[in-house]
């Protein structure tokens, strides 16, 4: 019995000694070899890029291309982690998330930025871009530059403006040809006072819901229709729950690519230059890709769905312009003379 007690005490003392002095003193082993991959990981710059659309859309593809370019140009020292389809934040939440530093980059629709400055609403004026050339000039020229400057002095830095394309109207009611055809209908729109005023002027209801709720709202028939680019109508399957689409080109969907300013200021010049260089290349690629995607996916919808698709005639387009032109006067003071002058020049093709 005494031998058993002594054995237990001996073992207990050994355990206490091992804990007190560390097992490595009792059982020495070689140190792990130096791992330079771990050292590189510690120094890696991580950018969380959140967006709300599918990966096969113009924005989704441009974000992925930007991420690849950044990683290639930095030899893996800068990593862009992409979170699509609103997997982190909805289109209503993402601007606040960026301001608070919860993510480092987002690319919201410009319509959503009127909370930061009402001037962003100028891009929601109806028929502001008569063609793609006008859209390019609008985003890259005086209007685009002035809009990005509105972010100066905020927690957000604007890097670029990306294209998706022209917006069309879909509905389960009759085919839309004239402005009065939308009267009484409910359309999902983005959170934009200008878009709300536009549908009010047409005597329709603009219902402001987050983008990823749109399909279920249409499916449950809580709304009659929506406005969007062909690529978004395709990627979200709206053509499966809508009977009609009208190629109106009444609006344009653009995105502002933005980065958290505090995060940006913390980076060294080499990192900043890599991000800017990759952004420039991704922006140039985006416009071409957006045009191709919208064209390709419109053809798919024509061939693989039962949608009735109508394109506005020149006469019909003039009727829409006449019906909605008072909006330019309504926002003249709010947007300021320089922006409105440029907007009217674009609308009239004088650029």
LUMDODREN-849598 format. One record per residue (C-alpha): x, y, z; residue number from 1. Coordinates in steps of 0.5 Angstrom, whole numbers, plus 500, padded with zeros to 3 digits. Layout:
BEGIN
+------+-------+-----+-----+
: east : north :  up :   k :
+------+-------+-----+-----+
:    X :     Y :   Z : NUM :
...
+------+-------+-----+-----+
//
This chain:
BEGIN
+------+-------+-----+-----+
: east : north :  up :   k :
+------+-------+-----+-----+
:  500 :   500 : 500 :   1 :
:  506 :   505 : 502 :   2 :
:  509 :   503 : 495 :   3 :
:  503 :   505 : 491 :   4 :
:  502 :   512 : 495 :   5 :
:  510 :   513 : 494 :   6 :
:  509 :   511 : 486 :   7 :
:  503 :   516 : 486 :   8 :
:  507 :   522 : 489 :   9 :
:  512 :   521 : 485 :  10 :
:  508 :   521 : 478 :  11 :
:  504 :   527 : 481 :  12 :
:  511 :   531 : 482 :  13 :
:  513 :   529 : 475 :  14 :
:  507 :   532 : 472 :  15 :
:  508 :   538 : 476 :  16 :
:  515 :   539 : 475 :  17 :
:  513 :   538 : 467 :  18 :
:  508 :   544 : 468 :  19 :
:  512 :   548 : 472 :  20 :
:  519 :   548 : 467 :  21 :
:  516 :   546 : 461 :  22 :
:  515 :   539 : 457 :  23 :
:  521 :   541 : 453 :  24 :
:  526 :   541 : 458 :  25 :
:  524 :   534 : 460 :  26 :
:  523 :   532 : 453 :  27 :
:  527 :   536 : 448 :  28 :
:  526 :   537 : 441 :  29 :
:  528 :   541 : 435 :  30 :
:  525 :   548 : 433 :  31 :
:  521 :   548 : 427 :  32 :
:  525 :   550 : 421 :  33 :
:  524 :   558 : 419 :  34 :
:  518 :   558 : 414 :  35 :
:  518 :   564 : 409 :  36 :
:  511 :   563 : 407 :  37 :
:  509 :   564 : 414 :  38 :
:  513 :   571 : 414 :  39 :
:  510 :   573 : 408 :  40 :
:  503 :   572 : 410 :  41 :
:  504 :   576 : 416 :  42 :
:  506 :   582 : 411 :  43 :
:  500 :   581 : 406 :  44 :
:  495 :   586 : 405 :  45 :
:  488 :   584 : 405 :  46 :
:  483 :   587 : 402 :  47 :
:  476 :   585 : 403 :  48 :
:  471 :   587 : 397 :  49 :
:  464 :   586 : 398 :  50 :
:  459 :   587 : 392 :  51 :
:  451 :   585 : 391 :  52 :
:  451 :   582 : 384 :  53 :
:  452 :   575 : 381 :  54 :
:  460 :   573 : 379 :  55 :
:  458 :   573 : 372 :  56 :
:  455 :   580 : 371 :  57 :
:  459 :   586 : 369 :  58 :
:  461 :   588 : 376 :  59 :
:  462 :   581 : 378 :  60 :
:  467 :   580 : 373 :  61 :
:  471 :   587 : 373 :  62 :
:  472 :   585 : 381 :  63 :
:  475 :   579 : 380 :  64 :
:  479 :   581 : 374 :  65 :
:  481 :   587 : 379 :  66 :
:  483 :   582 : 384 :  67 :
:  487 :   578 : 380 :  68 :
:  491 :   584 : 377 :  69 :
:  493 :   586 : 384 :  70 :
:  495 :   579 : 386 :  71 :
:  499 :   578 : 380 :  72 :
:  502 :   585 : 380 :  73 :
:  504 :   585 : 388 :  74 :
:  507 :   578 : 387 :  75 :
:  501 :   576 : 392 :  76 :
:  503 :   581 : 397 :  77 :
:  496 :   584 : 396 :  78 :
:  490 :   579 : 397 :  79 :
:  483 :   581 : 395 :  80 :
:  478 :   577 : 398 :  81 :
:  471 :   578 : 394 :  82 :
:  465 :   577 : 397 :  83 :
:  459 :   577 : 391 :  84 :
:  452 :   577 : 392 :  85 :
:  451 :   581 : 398 :  86 :
:  454 :   575 : 402 :  87 :
:  457 :   580 : 407 :  88 :
:  452 :   586 : 406 :  89 :
:  446 :   588 : 402 :  90 :
:  446 :   594 : 398 :  91 :
:  443 :   598 : 403 :  92 :
:  448 :   596 : 408 :  93 :
:  455 :   596 : 404 :  94 :
:  456 :   604 : 404 :  95 :
:  456 :   604 : 412 :  96 :
:  460 :   598 : 412 :  97 :
:  465 :   601 : 408 :  98 :
:  465 :   608 : 412 :  99 :
:  466 :   603 : 419 : 100 :
:  472 :   599 : 416 : 101 :
:  468 :   593 : 416 : 102 :
:  470 :   592 : 409 : 103 :
:  476 :   595 : 405 : 104 :
:  472 :   596 : 398 : 105 :
:  465 :   596 : 395 : 106 :
:  463 :   598 : 388 : 107 :
:  455 :   601 : 389 : 108 :
:  451 :   603 : 384 : 109 :
:  452 :   611 : 384 : 110 :
:  444 :   611 : 385 : 111 :
:  446 :   609 : 392 : 112 :
:  451 :   615 : 394 : 113 :
:  446 :   620 : 394 : 114 :
:  446 :   619 : 402 : 115 :
:  453 :   622 : 401 : 116 :
:  452 :   628 : 396 : 117 :
:  445 :   629 : 392 : 118 :
:  450 :   631 : 386 : 119 :
:  450 :   623 : 385 : 120 :
:  443 :   623 : 383 : 121 :
:  445 :   627 : 376 : 122 :
:  446 :   620 : 373 : 123 :
:  439 :   618 : 375 : 124 :
:  436 :   623 : 370 : 125 :
:  432 :   620 : 365 : 126 :
:  435 :   619 : 358 : 127 :
:  442 :   623 : 360 : 128 :
:  446 :   618 : 356 : 129 :
:  443 :   617 : 349 : 130 :
:  448 :   612 : 347 : 131 :
:  455 :   609 : 350 : 132 :
:  459 :   614 : 347 : 133 :
:  455 :   619 : 351 : 134 :
:  456 :   614 : 357 : 135 :
:  463 :   614 : 357 : 136 :
:  464 :   621 : 356 : 137 :
:  459 :   622 : 362 : 138 :
:  463 :   617 : 367 : 139 :
:  470 :   619 : 365 : 140 :
:  469 :   627 : 363 : 141 :
:  467 :   633 : 368 : 142 :
:  461 :   630 : 371 : 143 :
:  465 :   623 : 373 : 144 :
:  470 :   627 : 376 : 145 :
:  466 :   632 : 380 : 146 :
:  462 :   626 : 383 : 147 :
:  468 :   623 : 385 : 148 :
:  471 :   629 : 388 : 149 :
:  464 :   630 : 393 : 150 :
:  468 :   624 : 397 : 151 :
:  474 :   628 : 399 : 152 :
:  474 :   630 : 406 : 153 :
:  470 :   623 : 408 : 154 :
:  471 :   616 : 410 : 155 :
:  471 :   614 : 403 : 156 :
:  476 :   615 : 397 : 157 :
:  473 :   614 : 390 : 158 :
:  478 :   610 : 385 : 159 :
:  473 :   609 : 379 : 160 :
:  467 :   609 : 375 : 161 :
:  465 :   602 : 372 : 162 :
:  459 :   601 : 367 : 163 :
:  454 :   596 : 367 : 164 :
:  449 :   599 : 361 : 165 :
:  443 :   601 : 360 : 166 :
:  437 :   600 : 364 : 167 :
:  430 :   597 : 361 : 168 :
:  423 :   596 : 364 : 169 :
:  420 :   589 : 365 : 170 :
:  413 :   588 : 368 : 171 :
:  407 :   583 : 368 : 172 :
:  402 :   587 : 366 : 173 :
:  402 :   590 : 358 : 174 :
:  408 :   591 : 354 : 175 :
:  410 :   598 : 356 : 176 :
:  411 :   603 : 350 : 177 :
:  408 :   609 : 352 : 178 :
:  409 :   613 : 358 : 179 :
:  402 :   612 : 361 : 180 :
:  403 :   605 : 360 : 181 :
:  407 :   604 : 367 : 182 :
:  401 :   608 : 370 : 183 :
:  398 :   605 : 377 : 184 :
:  404 :   599 : 377 : 185 :
:  409 :   598 : 382 : 186 :
:  416 :   598 : 380 : 187 :
:  422 :   596 : 385 : 188 :
:  427 :   601 : 384 : 189 :
:  434 :   603 : 388 : 190 :
:  434 :   608 : 394 : 191 :
:  434 :   614 : 389 : 192 :
:  430 :   620 : 390 : 193 :
:  431 :   622 : 383 : 194 :
:  428 :   615 : 381 : 195 :
:  423 :   616 : 386 : 196 :
:  421 :   622 : 383 : 197 :
:  421 :   619 : 376 : 198 :
:  416 :   614 : 377 : 199 :
:  412 :   619 : 381 : 200 :
:  412 :   623 : 375 : 201 :
:  409 :   617 : 371 : 202 :
:  404 :   616 : 376 : 203 :
:  407 :   609 : 378 : 204 :
:  410 :   607 : 385 : 205 :
:  417 :   606 : 386 : 206 :
:  418 :   601 : 391 : 207 :
:  425 :   602 : 394 : 208 :
:  427 :   595 : 396 : 209 :
:  434 :   592 : 396 : 210 :
:  437 :   588 : 390 : 211 :
:  437 :   581 : 392 : 212 :
:  429 :   581 : 394 : 213 :
:  427 :   583 : 387 : 214 :
:  426 :   576 : 385 : 215 :
:  422 :   574 : 391 : 216 :
:  418 :   580 : 390 : 217 :
:  416 :   579 : 383 : 218 :
:  415 :   572 : 384 : 219 :
:  410 :   573 : 390 : 220 :
:  407 :   579 : 385 : 221 :
:  408 :   584 : 391 : 222 :
:  410 :   588 : 385 : 223 :
:  409 :   589 : 378 : 224 :
:  416 :   590 : 375 : 225 :
:  423 :   593 : 376 : 226 :
:  428 :   597 : 372 : 227 :
:  435 :   594 : 371 : 228 :
:  440 :   592 : 366 : 229 :
:  439 :   586 : 361 : 230 :
:  445 :   583 : 365 : 231 :
:  442 :   583 : 372 : 232 :
:  435 :   581 : 369 : 233 :
:  439 :   575 : 366 : 234 :
:  443 :   573 : 372 : 235 :
:  438 :   574 : 377 : 236 :
:  433 :   570 : 373 : 237 :
:  428 :   576 : 373 : 238 :
:  426 :   573 : 366 : 239 :
:  423 :   567 : 369 : 240 :
:  418 :   571 : 373 : 241 :
:  416 :   577 : 368 : 242 :
:  412 :   577 : 362 : 243 :
:  415 :   583 : 358 : 244 :
:  421 :   587 : 357 : 245 :
:  421 :   594 : 354 : 246 :
:  428 :   596 : 351 : 247 :
:  428 :   603 : 353 : 248 :
:  435 :   605 : 355 : 249 :
:  431 :   610 : 360 : 250 :
:  437 :   610 : 365 : 251 :
:  444 :   608 : 366 : 252 :
:  447 :   603 : 371 : 253 :
:  454 :   605 : 373 : 254 :
:  458 :   603 : 379 : 255 :
:  463 :   608 : 384 : 256 :
:  469 :   603 : 386 : 257 :
:  471 :   606 : 393 : 258 :
:  476 :   604 : 398 : 259 :
:  476 :   606 : 406 : 260 :
:  480 :   612 : 406 : 261 :
:  483 :   610 : 413 : 262 :
:  486 :   604 : 410 : 263 :
:  488 :   607 : 404 : 264 :
:  492 :   612 : 408 : 265 :
:  496 :   607 : 412 : 266 :
:  498 :   603 : 405 : 267 :
:  505 :   605 : 403 : 268 :
:  506 :   608 : 396 : 269 :
:  508 :   602 : 392 : 270 :
:  501 :   598 : 395 : 271 :
:  497 :   605 : 392 : 272 :
:  501 :   605 : 386 : 273 :
:  499 :   597 : 385 : 274 :
:  492 :   598 : 386 : 275 :
:  491 :   604 : 382 : 276 :
:  494 :   601 : 376 : 277 :
:  490 :   595 : 377 : 278 :
:  484 :   599 : 377 : 279 :
:  486 :   603 : 371 : 280 :
:  486 :   596 : 367 : 281 :
:  480 :   593 : 370 : 282 :
:  476 :   599 : 369 : 283 :
:  478 :   599 : 361 : 284 :
:  476 :   592 : 361 : 285 :
:  470 :   593 : 364 : 286 :
:  466 :   597 : 359 : 287 :
:  468 :   592 : 353 : 288 :
:  466 :   587 : 357 : 289 :
:  459 :   590 : 360 : 290 :
:  457 :   591 : 352 : 291 :
:  459 :   584 : 350 : 292 :
:  455 :   581 : 356 : 293 :
:  449 :   585 : 356 : 294 :
:  448 :   584 : 348 : 295 :
:  450 :   576 : 349 : 296 :
:  445 :   575 : 355 : 297 :
:  439 :   579 : 351 : 298 :
:  440 :   574 : 346 : 299 :
:  439 :   568 : 351 : 300 :
:  433 :   571 : 353 : 301 :
:  430 :   572 : 346 : 302 :
:  432 :   565 : 345 : 303 :
:  430 :   561 : 351 : 304 :
:  424 :   565 : 355 : 305 :
:  417 :   566 : 353 : 306 :
:  418 :   574 : 354 : 307 :
:  415 :   579 : 350 : 308 :
:  421 :   584 : 348 : 309 :
:  419 :   591 : 345 : 310 :
:  424 :   596 : 343 : 311 :
:  422 :   603 : 343 : 312 :
:  421 :   606 : 336 : 313 :
:  424 :   613 : 335 : 314 :
:  417 :   616 : 336 : 315 :
:  416 :   613 : 342 : 316 :
:  422 :   615 : 345 : 317 :
:  421 :   622 : 344 : 318 :
:  414 :   621 : 348 : 319 :
:  418 :   619 : 354 : 320 :
:  423 :   624 : 353 : 321 :
:  418 :   630 : 353 : 322 :
:  414 :   626 : 359 : 323 :
:  420 :   626 : 363 : 324 :
:  424 :   632 : 361 : 325 :
:  421 :   637 : 367 : 326 :
:  426 :   633 : 372 : 327 :
:  432 :   637 : 369 : 328 :
:  428 :   643 : 371 : 329 :
:  426 :   640 : 378 : 330 :
:  433 :   638 : 380 : 331 :
:  437 :   644 : 377 : 332 :
:  438 :   648 : 383 : 333 :
:  440 :   642 : 387 : 334 :
:  445 :   639 : 382 : 335 :
:  448 :   646 : 381 : 336 :
:  449 :   649 : 374 : 337 :
:  456 :   646 : 372 : 338 :
:  453 :   639 : 373 : 339 :
:  446 :   641 : 370 : 340 :
:  450 :   644 : 364 : 341 :
:  454 :   638 : 362 : 342 :
:  448 :   633 : 363 : 343 :
:  443 :   637 : 358 : 344 :
:  449 :   637 : 353 : 345 :
:  450 :   629 : 354 : 346 :
:  442 :   628 : 353 : 347 :
:  442 :   633 : 347 : 348 :
:  448 :   629 : 344 : 349 :
:  452 :   636 : 344 : 350 :
:  459 :   633 : 348 : 351 :
+------+-------+-----+-----+
//
